[in-house]
């Protein structure tokens, strides 16, 4: 199973810091636990979130990203102030 780790304020929002999901598609894996709309209606990752796969930004992998059973996905909200 893929391990999903939540960071920052998501810990309070989800009341849990990690989930295990049986999924090979990144967006579908996040949708399985997504009560807080990390994924948009058109299946994209909402701006304001950094998603890491095994410690690397998922944007480096391109659109055809498939997850393996041993993968670790981290979801980190990126808050900006001014």
Backbone torsions as a table, in degrees:
resi	resn	phi	psi	omega
1	UNK	NA	150.6	177.4
2	UNK	-82.0	137.2	179.2
3	UNK	-97.6	122.7	176.1
4	UNK	-105.0	123.3	179.8
5	UNK	-113.4	130.2	179.7
6	UNK	-104.6	139.2	-176.7
7	UNK	-120.1	165.9	173.3
8	UNK	59.0	-138.7	-176.7
9	UNK	-63.6	-17.0	178.5
10	UNK	-64.5	-26.4	177.4
11	UNK	-58.4	-44.8	179.0
12	UNK	-71.3	-39.7	-177.0
13	UNK	-65.6	-40.5	-177.0
14	UNK	-94.1	-10.7	-178.4
15	UNK	60.3	22.6	-177.3
16	UNK	-162.4	146.1	-177.4
17	UNK	-101.3	-11.3	177.5
18	UNK	-151.9	152.8	178.9
19	UNK	-135.0	155.4	173.2
20	UNK	-119.9	125.9	-178.3
21	UNK	-128.7	147.6	178.1
22	UNK	-99.1	89.3	-174.6
23	UNK	-155.1	144.3	177.6
24	UNK	-105.1	-9.7	-179.9
25	UNK	-103.5	128.0	-176.0
26	UNK	-58.8	-50.4	-177.5
27	UNK	-61.6	-44.4	179.7
28	UNK	-65.6	-34.1	177.4
29	UNK	-62.6	-44.6	179.3
30	UNK	-69.7	-38.7	179.2
31	UNK	-59.9	-29.9	-179.6
32	UNK	-59.4	-29.8	-177.8
33	UNK	-115.0	4.1	-166.5
34	UNK	-81.6	85.5	174.3
35	UNK	-88.9	-13.0	-171.6
36	UNK	-116.5	21.2	170.6
37	UNK	60.1	47.7	173.1
38	UNK	-69.6	-31.3	178.4
39	UNK	-102.6	133.3	179.1
40	UNK	-76.0	171.6	179.2
41	UNK	-62.0	-25.8	179.7
42	UNK	-94.9	16.7	172.4
43	UNK	79.9	22.7	179.0
44	UNK	-110.4	157.9	177.4
45	UNK	-75.8	126.9	-177.8
46	UNK	-64.5	140.6	174.3
47	UNK	-57.1	147.8	-179.2
48	UNK	100.8	2.3	177.8
49	UNK	-126.2	134.8	172.6
50	UNK	-103.0	125.4	179.8
51	UNK	-114.2	122.5	179.2
52	UNK	-110.3	138.6	173.2
53	UNK	-115.0	114.3	-177.1
54	UNK	51.4	40.5	176.0
55	UNK	86.2	0.4	-178.9
56	UNK	-118.9	142.2	179.0
57	UNK	-57.0	127.7	-177.0
58	UNK	-63.8	-21.3	178.8
59	UNK	-64.5	-18.0	177.6
60	UNK	-74.6	-19.2	-175.0
61	UNK	-89.6	-16.1	-178.1
62	UNK	83.6	-173.5	-172.9
63	UNK	-73.9	-28.7	-173.0
64	UNK	-94.3	51.9	-177.0
65	UNK	-85.7	119.6	175.8
66	UNK	-112.2	137.3	-179.6
67	UNK	-90.9	146.6	174.3
68	UNK	-108.2	161.3	-175.6
69	UNK	-56.0	-33.5	-176.4
70	UNK	-90.0	2.2	-176.2
71	UNK	-70.3	150.1	175.2
72	UNK	-120.1	122.1	178.7
73	UNK	-109.8	127.2	177.2
74	UNK	-112.3	132.9	178.3
75	UNK	-112.0	118.0	-175.0
76	UNK	-125.0	116.9	175.0
77	UNK	-72.0	136.7	-179.6
78	UNK	-109.0	108.2	-179.3
79	UNK	-100.7	134.3	178.8
80	UNK	-116.2	142.7	176.9
81	UNK	-124.9	169.7	-179.5
82	UNK	-153.5	NA	NA
